[in-house]
Amino acid sequence: MADASTNSWHPTAAYLYVLHLDGYALAWEYLRRHPDYRQDWLRRIRRPEVAQRWGLHLLEDPALDARDAHPAWLSDHDAAVQLHPDADPPPNAVAFAFWRIPGRKYLIHDGKRLVLVAQWPGCCMRLVLAPDLEDGIAFLYAVRASATPSARYRVFVATLDALGAATNIMPVATTRSRPTPTALLELHTLQALDATRAGASLREVAQGLFGLDAVAADWHADSALRARVRRLVRRGDTLMRGGYRRLAQLPAPPLNEGDVSHPLQNVPEQAPHLS
């Protein structure tokens, strides 16, 4: 029987949100499909070592897609902007104002830190709030030191620019250019992964992704279309079984930790239904 989360794999429109996800959100989309992860969630195992096995501070509900889930990755320290009280503020210092932060806000405590996730059209931001930060007091932005400070600084400045612009004028919508080939690849990979998990054959996957006419015109043993779909299925299975760690910027774990910990362990030479 197919998993309940895979019953709607056929309409490509259901996957359009994937086109606008960053690496962390894409990593969640692959991880939440892993059957062992879903079992850990259903068992209600909440010990930290279980979540850390998957690269998380805490387990997140796999029924939630990246639009509603806010997984606390072990690697997100580098991506989050920290907010601290200013010990020596100037007379005109800007005061922290929680309700002026734009968008939908979520507060998450992972056992060590209080993280504020703010989402508005075209942007998602993670802010780590210091324990002694209070509404109405002067504050500082901070970013973790890095061996590549220039790259980190550019990301930091871009994040603050987006926050400043949205604080002054909250956008109601954004316009985007055509999806990039990379974004389309992730959409097709996730759709193909769901299809095979639901029991679809390679031909059925191709029909769902590219249409009946494309399959009728170019589907045979050595066709480029068949090879393309085979690669999508294999890629999705590999990302689900540990490859997501690269997307989430997690370090590669020891090889002896099993299927979950290494992206290429226990990946079958042929994914199911590759005929």
N, C-alpha and C positions, 0 to 999 in steps of 0.2 A: 504494500500500500504506500502511495506517495506521501511525503511529509506535507502537513497542512500548509506550510509556508511556500510550497512549490506549486500549488494547484493553479495559480494564475500566471504561470510563466509565459504563456503564449502571447498576450498583448504587449508589444514593445513599449507602448505608451506608459505602462506601469513602471518602466525602468528609466524614464526620462530624467528623473531627479538625480540619477547617478552621474549625469553629464557635468554636474556642478559640484561634485564632492572633492575634498582635498585628500591627501594621502591617509590621514588618520581615519577619516570617515570611510574611505574605501576599504581600509584594513578591517574595520568593524563589519562591513558588509560580507567579507569573506569569512571572518571568524565566526559570525553568528550562524553561519550555515553548517559549521562543523558538527557532525552528530555527537561526538564526545563532549564538546562544549555544551551542547543543548542538554545532554544527560546530566552534566555537572550542575547546570542551572535547575533542572527538574528535581534533582536530589536535594536541593537547597543546601548544598555544601558551601558554607560562607567563610571557611578558614582562609586566611590571607595566602597561604602557600598554594592553595588551589587556584586562586585568581592569578597569582604570579606565574604559575605554570603557563598561563595563556598570554602573559605580558601585560596584565591588568593589576591595578590596586584592588579593585572590587569586581565581582562578576556583575555583568549587565544583562538585562532581559533580552534574549535573542529574538523574541517576537517583535521587538522595536527596530525599525530600520534607522538609517543614519539621520533621518529628519527628526526623529524623536528620541533617539538614544544618545547618551553622553558618557561613553566609556572613559574611565580614568586610566589611561595608558601609563605604564611605568616610564615611558620615554618622553612624556609631555612636559617635563620640567624645562626642557630647552625651548619649547615652543611658546610657553605661557609667559605673559607679561606679569611681573610682580608689582604690587602696590604696597608701599610702606609709609608710615607717618614721617613727615619731615621734621627732624629734630631741630632745625634752625631755619624756619621759614621766613622769607622776606615779607614786608608789609602787604604786598599785593599777591600773595600766594593763592593759588587756586585750591579751594576746599573740596574734599571728596563728597560727592553727592550721588548716592546710590540710584535714586530715581531719575537722574539725568542721563544715566547710561542708556543708550538706545536699545530698542528691540525687545524681544522676549528674553526673559532672564531666568536662569536656573542656578540654584546654589547646590553644590555637591561637596560633601566632606568625605575624603577617602581615608580617614583615620589619622592623617597627618596635616592636611592642608584644607582650607576652605577655598573652593574654586568657584568663580562666577563665570558662567557661560552665557554670553549675550549673542543673540542671532537677530539679524535684520536682513532685508533683501540684498543679496549679493555678498554677505559677509557673516562669518562666525568667529567670535573672539573668546579666548580663555584668559581670565584674569585671576591670579592667585592673590588673595587678600590676607595681609598680615594679621595675626591675632589681635594686635592692639590698634588696628585701623578702625576709626569710627566716623560716622557721618558728620560732616561739618568741619573736619580738621584738615590742615594742609597735608599734602601727601607727595610722594615721589614715585616715579616709574623706575623699575629696575629690570635688568635682563641678565641672565647667567653668563659668566665669562666663557670664552670659547677660544679654541686654537685658531679659529678663522673669524676674528672679530668683525672684519669688514662685511662678510656675508650676513653674520648675525645682526649687525647694526642696520643693514638695509631692510631686513625683515622687521626689525623692531620699529624703525621709522615708518615703514608702510602700514604697520598695525596701528600706530598712534595717529597717523594721518587719516586712516579710515574711521577710527573712533572719533577724532575731532570733527570730521566732516559730518558724520551721522549725528553727533550731539547737537550741532547747530541746525541742520536741516535733515530731518528724518526722511529718507527716500521711501516712496510707496511702491516703487517698482524699479527694476533695472533692465537695461537692454544689453544683450550679449551678442558676440559674433557667432558665426557658425561653429558647431562643436569641432574640437580638434580631433585628429585621428586617434590620439591616445585616449581621449574621453570616450569615443565611440568603441574603442577596443574594450574598455572596462564594461561598458553597457552590454556589449555582445557576450563578453566572457561570463558575466553574472547571469545573463539570460540562458546561456548554454549550460551553465552549471546547474541552475534550477531545473532545466529541462531534463538533463540526464539523471538528476536526483529523483525526478518524478517518473523515470522509467522510459523516457523518449529515446528513440533510436537516432543515429546520426542524421538520417534522412529527414526525420520529423523535426529535429533541431534546425536543420537548414531551411525547411519550409517555414518554420516559425520566425526565423531571423531574417531570411532573404526573400521569402515568397515562393508560391507554387511555380510561377513562370520561370524563375531563376533555376529552380531544381529540375524542372522539366527540360530546360535547355542545356544544362551542364551538370549532370549527375551520373558519373560512371566511376569505375574502380580507380582511375588515375586522374580524375578531374581536379582542377584547382579549387573548386568550391568544396569538394569533399575533404581535401587536405586542409583547407582553411577551417572548416568546422571541427575537424579532428584536433587541430592545434588549439582552438578555443576551448574545447572540452578538457583537453589535457592541462591547459594553462589554468583554468578555473579550479580543477581538482588540486593542482600544485599550490595555488595561492590559498585555498581553503585549508590545506594540510600543513600550514606553517609558513608558506611564502608571504602571507599577510604581514609577517614581522618586518619585512623590508619596507613595506608601505608605511608602517607605524614607526619606523626608525628605531626598531628594537635590535639589540645586539644578537648575533647568532649564538644560540645555546649550544651546549655540548652535544656531540653526536649520539651519545648513549642515553639521551632522555626520551627517545621514542618518537612516535608519529607526530605529536603535537609540537615538539620542540624544534624539529628540523624540517625545513620546507621540502626536502627531497626524499625524506625517509618514508617508506611504506607507500609511496605513490606507485600505483600499478603501471606496468609497462603499457597496458591498454586500459583506458577508462571504460566504465560499463557501457554497453550497447554501442560500440564503435563499429557498427556494421551498416 
